[in-house]
Amino acid sequence: MQYFRALISITFLGILFLGCAKGPKPEEIAPQIRGWIEDFFEVQKVEITGTRIEKGGTAKIRAKAAIKLRQPLDPVSSQVFGLKEKPVEVSTTKELIFIFKKYDTGWKLEEGPLSQDEKSAIISKRRGLKVSFSSVSSGVLLGLRSETRRREKLALCETDEANKDYRYRTLWIAPGENSIIMSEMGNIVIPRGQNFWRVGVTRKTRGDWTEDFVWATQLGKNPVVGNISSNMASCEGNTRKRVLFVGNDYVSVDEGSDGIGGAHPWHTNSLKFLSIDNPRAEEGITLSTIFGSQTVASFQNSARRYRETAKDRDCLEEQASENSWGIIRKNRKWTVIGRIGYTSEACRGIYGDFETLLTPPNSIVSHDRLRYSWRVIKERINEAVDALSSPSGDVLIVLTRSELFVFFPKNHDIGNPAKKINLKNNESVVMSQWATGSYVKKWTRLMRR
């Protein structure tokens, strides 16, 4: 059965009141109406067409829904919106009524177009449906980073990073003939053009110096890993690198270094955004190279706002370096961040990371939209901390701190998990690449090899 879209078009039109009774504010009730509808449909907008105050402290809210459907008509849409079988690509408009009640804490949604019992019965019935793998046409390469504790602390390391090592792996999750395909490879595997590449980190030690090297190579070839220079080999200390994000052409890295050369100790922390073609570059790609020079002012404004409220603001530089930025996974999306360094040796080791208003361009993150309500996901998996969905919405990945769940949603209901995968210690997403259509079989064959 094909999916349908509910295009709920809502603008706040005239609100009607009886007498002097004060009704609910649109911004107070709209999110609750949206939440009710999202249990059934994908919501883009909500339009409230009128409010009528009833006796007993209730309000009857009218919301107009414009819905675009494809056949076969979903039985849930038929029941919720009172629709009958219609031709393909039909659009219809229906007005829904919601009842709100006034409490001391504000207006609360009491009843929707369906009673709670009717709604629960539909959702429960949906959850019992078996997964039809033939209706799933997406697969995902998921890059993960986990943490392990070191037995011995790195020399001269002044932060908690001294006790951490990081491991990387890639999962391929896709529908098979009658079951779910799950393959695993070490390091981060990404598609690039007609080939696949691997990205990883190798740690080397020479004398009293330890250093991490980020490398990238075409799948099937041996990586070219850098070497510790003779200058650094005469020092005592380390350089640590942690991968934050991997895209088709770029890798975002968190780099920290502690050491002493002669009588001069140092401690640095920086973010680097690097080309996969040159992952050992000394300097990261500047922000303006990716986003354009017009975005630098916004970047610095975000740095300034962060610094104004930071606990250690007197130790932070007034501006962030345009080279010290990166991409991380936060709040279920890929987020552009910057880093402000310390001002003097008296503040050595202090830095601050701040979020920006920038969105990664499609050339770096091609798909980053979660097609399902976070509230609905949390109702199903209360411990959820992250979630990703395919462009078409036929695959949903939900992560907790210890497990990964695979869902194959049907008719906008996420259903029950089709597979559960145990995660490693503090494992989180650093890469997601979706395959659709014929690419699913091609990527499956590659991962099996």
GUFI-614251 format. One record per residue (C-alpha): x, y negated, z; residue number from 1; residue in one letter. Coordinates in steps of 0.001 Angstrom, whole numbers, padded with zeros to 6 digits. Example, Ala and Ser with C-alpha at 12.3 -4.5 7.8 and 13.67 -1.06 7.14 Angstrom:
2
{{012300, 004500, 007800}, 1, "A"};
{{013670, 001060, 007140}, 2, "S"};
end
This chain:
449
{{000000, 000000, 000000}, 1, "M"};
{{001376, -003345, -000948}, 2, "Q"};
{{001714, -006138, 001528}, 3, "Y"};
{{-000420, -009241, 001515}, 4, "F"};
{{000454, -012701, 002697}, 5, "R"};
{{-001672, -014806, 004955}, 6, "A"};
{{-001019, -018368, 004013}, 7, "L"};
{{-002600, -020210, 006927}, 8, "I"};
{{-002795, -023820, 005880}, 9, "S"};
{{-003264, -026087, 008938}, 10, "I"};
{{-003262, -029799, 009324}, 11, "T"};
{{-004880, -031514, 012209}, 12, "F"};
{{-008084, -033032, 010876}, 13, "L"};
{{-010878, -034756, 012773}, 14, "G"};
{{-011494, -033433, 016264}, 15, "I"};
{{-015067, -033587, 017529}, 16, "L"};
{{-015995, -034074, 021162}, 17, "F"};
{{-019312, -034074, 022994}, 18, "L"};
{{-019860, -036923, 025430}, 19, "G"};
{{-016724, -038013, 027272}, 20, "C"};
{{-015301, -034505, 027740}, 21, "A"};
{{-011631, -034331, 026932}, 22, "K"};
{{-010679, -031501, 024613}, 23, "G"};
{{-007392, -029660, 024112}, 24, "P"};
{{-004567, -031362, 022263}, 25, "K"};
{{-003717, -029844, 018863}, 26, "P"};
{{-000087, -029255, 019855}, 27, "E"};
{{-001304, -027302, 022914}, 28, "E"};
{{-003623, -024885, 021125}, 29, "I"};
{{-001973, -024488, 017691}, 30, "A"};
{{000885, -022232, 018944}, 31, "P"};
{{-001641, -019947, 020669}, 32, "Q"};
{{-003743, -019642, 017518}, 33, "I"};
{{-000598, -018964, 015510}, 34, "R"};
{{000422, -016246, 017970}, 35, "G"};
{{-002976, -014514, 017665}, 36, "W"};
{{-002842, -014500, 013867}, 37, "I"};
{{000797, -013352, 013774}, 38, "E"};
{{-000262, -010041, 015305}, 39, "D"};
{{-001868, -009315, 011919}, 40, "F"};
{{-000413, -011630, 009301}, 41, "F"};
{{002636, -013653, 008389}, 42, "E"};
{{001799, -017248, 009321}, 43, "V"};
{{003182, -020232, 007445}, 44, "Q"};
{{000842, -022964, 008690}, 45, "K"};
{{-002287, -023359, 010813}, 46, "V"};
{{-005029, -025933, 010110}, 47, "E"};
{{-007429, -026930, 012883}, 48, "I"};
{{-010584, -028339, 011314}, 49, "T"};
{{-012596, -029146, 014420}, 50, "G"};
{{-013073, -028846, 018173}, 51, "T"};
{{-016360, -028659, 020023}, 52, "R"};
{{-016563, -028791, 023810}, 53, "I"};
{{-018978, -026252, 025273}, 54, "E"};
{{-020471, -025927, 028723}, 55, "K"};
{{-018445, -024194, 031420}, 56, "G"};
{{-015117, -025747, 030473}, 57, "G"};
{{-014690, -023970, 027133}, 58, "T"};
{{-013849, -025303, 023675}, 59, "A"};
{{-014780, -023789, 020321}, 60, "K"};
{{-011920, -024316, 017894}, 61, "I"};
{{-012372, -023921, 014161}, 62, "R"};
{{-009291, -023040, 012121}, 63, "A"};
{{-009341, -022742, 008336}, 64, "K"};
{{-007274, -019923, 006795}, 65, "A"};
{{-006345, -019755, 003117}, 66, "A"};
{{-005237, -016212, 002285}, 67, "I"};
{{-003615, -014780, -000794}, 68, "K"};
{{-004104, -011019, -001255}, 69, "L"};
{{-002948, -008199, -003445}, 70, "R"};
{{-004769, -004946, -003987}, 71, "Q"};
{{-005385, -002514, -002485}, 72, "P"};
{{-007056, -004724, 000094}, 73, "L"};
{{-005777, -004099, 003588}, 74, "D"};
{{-008519, -002789, 005938}, 75, "P"};
{{-007344, -005064, 008720}, 76, "V"};
{{-007736, -008188, 006572}, 77, "S"};
{{-011198, -006934, 005611}, 78, "S"};
{{-012200, -006638, 009257}, 79, "Q"};
{{-010574, -009845, 010535}, 80, "V"};
{{-011648, -012084, 007655}, 81, "F"};
{{-014835, -010331, 006523}, 82, "G"};
{{-013557, -009762, 002984}, 83, "L"};
{{-014611, -007172, 000420}, 84, "K"};
{{-012770, -005508, -002433}, 85, "E"};
{{-011665, -008168, -004931}, 86, "K"};
{{-009417, -008342, -008020}, 87, "P"};
{{-005624, -008532, -007840}, 88, "V"};
{{-004066, -011907, -006960}, 89, "E"};
{{-007222, -013258, -005359}, 90, "V"};
{{-007183, -016289, -003088}, 91, "S"};
{{-009886, -016996, -000558}, 92, "T"};
{{-010521, -019407, 002283}, 93, "T"};
{{-012104, -018397, 005563}, 94, "K"};
{{-012859, -020346, 008721}, 95, "E"};
{{-011986, -018617, 012003}, 96, "L"};
{{-013341, -019479, 015427}, 97, "I"};
{{-011293, -019330, 018628}, 98, "F"};
{{-012609, -019900, 022155}, 99, "I"};
{{-010353, -021715, 024646}, 100, "F"};
{{-010934, -022232, 028380}, 101, "K"};
{{-009564, -025022, 030555}, 102, "K"};
{{-007420, -024000, 033567}, 103, "Y"};
{{-005326, -026033, 035979}, 104, "D"};
{{-002262, -025239, 033874}, 105, "T"};
{{-003962, -026216, 030602}, 106, "G"};
{{-006067, -024715, 027821}, 107, "W"};
{{-005757, -020949, 027282}, 108, "K"};
{{-006973, -018842, 024355}, 109, "L"};
{{-009765, -016593, 025649}, 110, "E"};
{{-011177, -015022, 022497}, 111, "E"};
{{-010347, -014791, 018796}, 112, "G"};
{{-012332, -013606, 015756}, 113, "P"};
{{-011936, -010105, 017196}, 114, "L"};
{{-012446, -009187, 020839}, 115, "S"};
{{-009388, -007988, 022725}, 116, "Q"};
{{-010726, -004417, 022679}, 117, "D"};
{{-011231, -004523, 018894}, 118, "E"};
{{-007783, -006033, 018402}, 119, "K"};
{{-006106, -003437, 020651}, 120, "S"};
{{-007898, -000614, 018836}, 121, "A"};
{{-006594, -001793, 015445}, 122, "I"};
{{-003020, -002214, 016710}, 123, "I"};
{{-003091, 001190, 018439}, 124, "S"};
{{-004377, 002828, 015275}, 125, "K"};
{{-001614, 001199, 013241}, 126, "R"};
{{001056, 002464, 015632}, 127, "R"};
{{-000064, 006019, 015038}, 128, "G"};
{{000469, 005823, 011282}, 129, "L"};
{{003270, 007978, 009875}, 130, "K"};
{{006086, 006295, 008014}, 131, "V"};
{{005927, 006627, 004244}, 132, "S"};
{{009543, 006430, 003130}, 133, "F"};
{{008462, 006037, -000496}, 134, "S"};
{{007065, 002590, 000382}, 135, "S"};
{{010422, 001419, 001786}, 136, "V"};
{{012768, -000064, -000812}, 137, "S"};
{{015430, -001768, 001360}, 138, "S"};
{{018611, -000736, 003128}, 139, "G"};
{{021041, -002649, 005312}, 140, "V"};
{{024775, -002710, 005905}, 141, "L"};
{{025160, -003810, 009507}, 142, "L"};
{{028566, -004903, 010816}, 143, "G"};
{{029000, -004546, 014584}, 144, "L"};
{{031637, -005696, 017099}, 145, "R"};
{{032042, -003983, 020468}, 146, "S"};
{{034255, -004680, 023492}, 147, "E"};
{{036577, -002453, 025473}, 148, "T"};
{{038602, -003264, 028577}, 149, "R"};
{{042386, -003213, 028390}, 150, "R"};
{{044398, -001203, 030890}, 151, "R"};
{{047029, -003908, 031012}, 152, "E"};
{{046571, -007648, 030675}, 153, "K"};
{{048296, -009384, 027771}, 154, "L"};
{{051356, -011350, 028834}, 155, "A"};
{{050757, -014989, 029857}, 156, "L"};
{{047088, -014839, 028879}, 157, "C"};
{{045151, -017372, 030946}, 158, "E"};
{{041589, -016352, 030070}, 159, "T"};
{{039318, -013342, 030471}, 160, "D"};
{{040062, -012477, 026832}, 161, "E"};
{{043279, -010958, 028202}, 162, "A"};
{{041279, -007962, 029367}, 163, "N"};
{{039350, -007362, 026138}, 164, "K"};
{{039938, -005432, 022973}, 165, "D"};
{{037471, -005439, 020102}, 166, "Y"};
{{036369, -002656, 017804}, 167, "R"};
{{034417, -002991, 014548}, 168, "Y"};
{{032203, -000593, 012635}, 169, "R"};
{{029608, -000712, 009845}, 170, "T"};
{{026298, 001174, 009782}, 171, "L"};
{{024388, 001901, 006590}, 172, "W"};
{{020679, 002371, 007319}, 173, "I"};
{{018271, 003259, 004521}, 174, "A"};
{{015261, 005468, 003724}, 175, "P"};
{{015964, 008946, 002374}, 176, "G"};
{{013643, 011528, 000826}, 177, "E"};
{{012035, 012594, 004097}, 178, "N"};
{{014225, 011001, 006744}, 179, "S"};
{{016383, 008006, 007537}, 180, "I"};
{{019931, 007857, 006180}, 181, "I"};
{{022500, 006613, 008681}, 182, "M"};
{{026181, 006490, 007767}, 183, "S"};
{{029040, 004934, 009723}, 184, "E"};
{{032416, 003573, 008652}, 185, "M"};
{{035202, 001932, 010616}, 186, "G"};
{{035833, -001812, 010255}, 187, "N"};
{{033437, -004149, 008413}, 188, "I"};
{{032373, -003033, 004935}, 189, "V"};
{{030972, -005717, 002625}, 190, "I"};
{{029839, -005868, -001022}, 191, "P"};
{{031894, -008208, -003229}, 192, "R"};
{{030920, -008441, -006872}, 193, "G"};
{{030947, -004929, -008318}, 194, "Q"};
{{033116, -003528, -005507}, 195, "N"};
{{033125, -003099, -001748}, 196, "F"};
{{035740, -004456, 000619}, 197, "W"};
{{036827, -003752, 004185}, 198, "R"};
{{037646, -006400, 006781}, 199, "V"};
{{039458, -005552, 010007}, 200, "G"};
{{041882, -006672, 012697}, 201, "V"};
{{045223, -004984, 013452}, 202, "T"};
{{047280, -005699, 016573}, 203, "R"};
{{051103, -005639, 016442}, 204, "K"};
{{053792, -006082, 019097}, 205, "T"};
{{057390, -007185, 018665}, 206, "R"};
{{059482, -007713, 021754}, 207, "G"};
{{057411, -009667, 024263}, 208, "D"};
{{055072, -011035, 021622}, 209, "W"};
{{051671, -009475, 020662}, 210, "T"};
{{049642, -010724, 017727}, 211, "E"};
{{046365, -009858, 015974}, 212, "D"};
{{046191, -009965, 012180}, 213, "F"};
{{042937, -010241, 010209}, 214, "V"};
{{043070, -008395, 006910}, 215, "W"};
{{040746, -007714, 003953}, 216, "A"};
{{041124, -005203, 001139}, 217, "T"};
{{039102, -003474, -001540}, 218, "Q"};
{{037558, -000216, -000360}, 219, "L"};
{{039882, 002694, -001105}, 220, "G"};
{{043059, 000603, -000898}, 221, "K"};
{{045427, 000229, 002032}, 222, "N"};
{{045256, -003148, 003784}, 223, "P"};
{{048175, -005545, 003646}, 224, "V"};
{{048744, -006556, 007270}, 225, "V"};
{{050970, -009458, 008226}, 226, "G"};
{{054110, -009188, 010358}, 227, "N"};
{{055253, -011064, 013434}, 228, "I"};
{{057747, -013738, 012428}, 229, "S"};
{{061243, -013766, 013906}, 230, "S"};
{{060468, -017134, 015531}, 231, "N"};
{{057537, -015699, 017478}, 232, "M"};
{{059431, -012520, 018332}, 233, "A"};
{{061729, -014618, 020509}, 234, "S"};
{{058722, -015896, 022501}, 235, "C"};
{{056713, -014277, 025232}, 236, "E"};
{{052940, -014297, 024787}, 237, "G"};
{{050190, -013407, 022349}, 238, "N"};
{{047697, -014501, 019711}, 239, "T"};
{{044241, -012913, 019917}, 240, "R"};
{{041639, -012916, 017140}, 241, "K"};
{{037957, -012013, 017364}, 242, "R"};
{{035732, -011753, 014275}, 243, "V"};
{{032483, -013706, 014681}, 244, "L"};
{{030949, -013393, 011211}, 245, "F"};
{{031705, -011740, 007875}, 246, "V"};
{{030105, -012720, 004561}, 247, "G"};
{{030783, -011720, 000971}, 248, "N"};
{{033644, -014193, 000639}, 249, "D"};
{{034378, -015549, 004113}, 250, "Y"};
{{035240, -014473, 007641}, 251, "V"};
{{034747, -016572, 010786}, 252, "S"};
{{037337, -016009, 013521}, 253, "V"};
{{037787, -017084, 017141}, 254, "D"};
{{041528, -017435, 017797}, 255, "E"};
{{043315, -017907, 021122}, 256, "G"};
{{047025, -018058, 021896}, 257, "S"};
{{049144, -018161, 025073}, 258, "D"};
{{052890, -018199, 025189}, 259, "G"};
{{056141, -019688, 026257}, 260, "I"};
{{059077, -020506, 024028}, 261, "G"};
{{062137, -021844, 025815}, 262, "G"};
{{060702, -023837, 028715}, 263, "A"};
{{057521, -024920, 026950}, 264, "H"};
{{054298, -022989, 027699}, 265, "P"};
{{051179, -023412, 025562}, 266, "W"};
{{047556, -022352, 025396}, 267, "H"};
{{045300, -022918, 022380}, 268, "T"};
{{041766, -021986, 021358}, 269, "N"};
{{040329, -022659, 017919}, 270, "S"};
{{037724, -021529, 015429}, 271, "L"};
{{038787, -020703, 011880}, 272, "K"};
{{036645, -020197, 008803}, 273, "F"};
{{038747, -018241, 006328}, 274, "L"};
{{038543, -016969, 002776}, 275, "S"};
{{038516, -013183, 002506}, 276, "I"};
{{041067, -013626, -000264}, 277, "D"};
{{043426, -015286, 002253}, 278, "N"};
{{042496, -014170, 005791}, 279, "P"};
{{045981, -014898, 007206}, 280, "R"};
{{045896, -018612, 006361}, 281, "A"};
{{047337, -020856, 009083}, 282, "E"};
{{044574, -023439, 008651}, 283, "E"};
{{040869, -022739, 008341}, 284, "G"};
{{038690, -024097, 005544}, 285, "I"};
{{037419, -027562, 006412}, 286, "T"};
{{033749, -028146, 007108}, 287, "L"};
{{033421, -030631, 004227}, 288, "S"};
{{034769, -028056, 001745}, 289, "T"};
{{031729, -025867, 002397}, 290, "I"};
{{029019, -028367, 003326}, 291, "F"};
{{030207, -031584, 001650}, 292, "G"};
{{031725, -034742, 003099}, 293, "S"};
{{028264, -036193, 003882}, 294, "Q"};
{{027816, -033629, 006696}, 295, "T"};
{{030911, -034597, 008704}, 296, "V"};
{{029119, -037452, 010489}, 297, "A"};
{{026358, -035089, 011631}, 298, "S"};
{{028990, -032602, 012810}, 299, "F"};
{{030767, -035262, 014883}, 300, "Q"};
{{027456, -036500, 016302}, 301, "N"};
{{026722, -032980, 017543}, 302, "S"};
{{030192, -032880, 019130}, 303, "A"};
{{029617, -036234, 020807}, 304, "R"};
{{026233, -035220, 022238}, 305, "R"};
{{027754, -032026, 023637}, 306, "Y"};
{{030700, -033875, 025185}, 307, "R"};
{{028445, -036440, 026892}, 308, "E"};
{{026817, -033723, 029033}, 309, "T"};
{{029728, -031278, 029323}, 310, "A"};
{{030989, -030441, 032809}, 311, "K"};
{{034642, -030981, 031779}, 312, "D"};
{{034001, -033882, 029387}, 313, "R"};
{{037015, -035869, 030652}, 314, "D"};
{{039220, -033008, 029474}, 315, "C"};
{{037655, -032755, 026013}, 316, "L"};
{{038770, -034635, 022934}, 317, "E"};
{{036417, -037304, 021661}, 318, "E"};
{{036077, -035655, 018253}, 319, "Q"};
{{036090, -032098, 016995}, 320, "A"};
{{038569, -031024, 014372}, 321, "S"};
{{036960, -030487, 010992}, 322, "E"};
{{038977, -027263, 010766}, 323, "N"};
{{037632, -025852, 014048}, 324, "S"};
{{034186, -024523, 013175}, 325, "W"};
{{032574, -021185, 012554}, 326, "G"};
{{029413, -019107, 012300}, 327, "I"};
{{028002, -016963, 015093}, 328, "I"};
{{024875, -014905, 015668}, 329, "R"};
{{022606, -016750, 018107}, 330, "K"};
{{018853, -016788, 018721}, 331, "N"};
{{018241, -014252, 015968}, 332, "R"};
{{019912, -016284, 013230}, 333, "K"};
{{023331, -017276, 011899}, 334, "W"};
{{024319, -020562, 013516}, 335, "T"};
{{027051, -023058, 012601}, 336, "V"};
{{029102, -024149, 015638}, 337, "I"};
{{032106, -026390, 016264}, 338, "G"};
{{034770, -026476, 018979}, 339, "R"};
{{036276, -029405, 020883}, 340, "I"};
{{039800, -028918, 022240}, 341, "G"};
{{041440, -030266, 025401}, 342, "Y"};
{{043061, -033695, 025653}, 343, "T"};
{{046260, -033034, 027632}, 344, "S"};
{{048373, -030316, 029222}, 345, "E"};
{{046662, -031010, 032535}, 346, "A"};
{{043492, -029683, 030906}, 347, "C"};
{{045151, -026741, 029182}, 348, "R"};
{{042711, -023917, 028377}, 349, "G"};
{{039550, -026041, 028506}, 350, "I"};
{{037403, -026276, 025374}, 351, "Y"};
{{033759, -026567, 024425}, 352, "G"};
{{031643, -024911, 021721}, 353, "D"};
{{028624, -026819, 020419}, 354, "F"};
{{025805, -026034, 018011}, 355, "E"};
{{025354, -028169, 014919}, 356, "T"};
{{022327, -029079, 012824}, 357, "L"};
{{023873, -027416, 009770}, 358, "L"};
{{022432, -024300, 008141}, 359, "T"};
{{024756, -021856, 006349}, 360, "P"};
{{024237, -022201, 002561}, 361, "P"};
{{022912, -019299, 000485}, 362, "N"};
{{026415, -018747, -000891}, 363, "S"};
{{027455, -017655, 002615}, 364, "I"};
{{024241, -016255, 004137}, 365, "V"};
{{021835, -015129, 001422}, 366, "S"};
{{019020, -013966, 003737}, 367, "H"};
{{018444, -015023, 007322}, 368, "D"};
{{014697, -015020, 007853}, 369, "R"};
{{013005, -012884, 010517}, 370, "L"};
{{009620, -012042, 009024}, 371, "R"};
{{008014, -010906, 012281}, 372, "Y"};
{{006993, -012784, 015395}, 373, "S"};
{{009576, -012599, 018192}, 374, "W"};
{{006698, -012400, 020661}, 375, "R"};
{{005314, -009294, 018932}, 376, "V"};
{{008788, -007713, 018831}, 377, "I"};
{{009289, -008382, 022555}, 378, "K"};
{{005913, -006814, 023316}, 379, "E"};
{{007094, -003616, 021621}, 380, "R"};
{{010745, -003688, 022796}, 381, "I"};
{{010868, -005795, 025947}, 382, "N"};
{{014684, -005603, 026209}, 383, "E"};
{{015214, -006923, 022653}, 384, "A"};
{{017990, -009507, 022279}, 385, "V"};
{{018264, -009738, 018470}, 386, "D"};
{{016323, -008744, 015376}, 387, "A"};
{{016764, -008783, 011593}, 388, "L"};
{{014344, -007957, 008787}, 389, "S"};
{{014730, -007250, 005090}, 390, "S"};
{{013720, -009910, 002532}, 391, "P"};
{{010504, -008016, 001754}, 392, "S"};
{{009816, -007182, 005410}, 393, "G"};
{{009757, -003397, 004873}, 394, "D"};
{{012669, -002812, 007291}, 395, "V"};
{{013065, -004305, 010762}, 396, "L"};
{{016159, -003844, 012946}, 397, "I"};
{{015814, -004616, 016664}, 398, "V"};
{{018763, -004612, 019076}, 399, "L"};
{{018845, -004417, 022842}, 400, "T"};
{{022056, -004504, 024874}, 401, "R"};
{{022419, -000728, 024588}, 402, "S"};
{{020297, 000484, 021662}, 403, "E"};
{{019371, -000273, 018059}, 404, "L"};
{{015847, 000493, 016799}, 405, "F"};
{{014812, 000902, 013157}, 406, "V"};
{{011219, 000060, 012200}, 407, "F"};
{{009450, 000448, 008873}, 408, "F"};
{{006564, -002036, 009254}, 409, "P"};
{{003325, -001418, 007418}, 410, "K"};
{{000676, -004037, 006695}, 411, "N"};
{{002525, -006538, 008890}, 412, "H"};
{{002392, -004250, 011927}, 413, "D"};
{{005854, -003158, 013040}, 414, "I"};
{{004571, 000188, 014320}, 415, "G"};
{{006736, 002550, 016337}, 416, "N"};
{{010539, 002911, 015982}, 417, "P"};
{{011434, 005380, 013248}, 418, "A"};
{{014984, 005818, 014616}, 419, "K"};
{{017009, 004894, 017686}, 420, "K"};
{{020805, 004470, 017658}, 421, "I"};
{{022961, 004071, 020741}, 422, "N"};
{{025161, 000983, 020802}, 423, "L"};
{{028642, 000677, 022270}, 424, "K"};
{{029684, -001670, 025074}, 425, "N"};
{{028567, -005276, 024398}, 426, "N"};
{{028020, -004458, 020725}, 427, "E"};
{{026588, -007260, 018610}, 428, "S"};
{{026000, -008125, 014934}, 429, "V"};
{{028745, -009876, 012934}, 430, "V"};
{{027531, -009001, 009432}, 431, "M"};
{{024265, -008094, 007687}, 432, "S"};
{{023910, -007340, 003975}, 433, "Q"};
{{020620, -006145, 002491}, 434, "W"};
{{020200, -003912, -000549}, 435, "A"};
{{016909, -003622, -002439}, 436, "T"};
{{015575, -001579, -005322}, 437, "G"};
{{018112, 000540, -007226}, 438, "S"};
{{020986, -000817, -005111}, 439, "Y"};
{{019784, 001271, -002159}, 440, "V"};
{{020697, 004540, -003897}, 441, "K"};
{{023973, 003090, -005194}, 442, "K"};
{{025057, 001936, -001726}, 443, "W"};
{{023934, 005275, -000239}, 444, "T"};
{{026171, 007198, -002634}, 445, "R"};
{{029093, 004904, -001827}, 446, "L"};
{{028698, 005209, 001928}, 447, "M"};
{{028435, 008981, 001712}, 448, "R"};
{{031740, 009117, -000143}, 449, "R"};
end
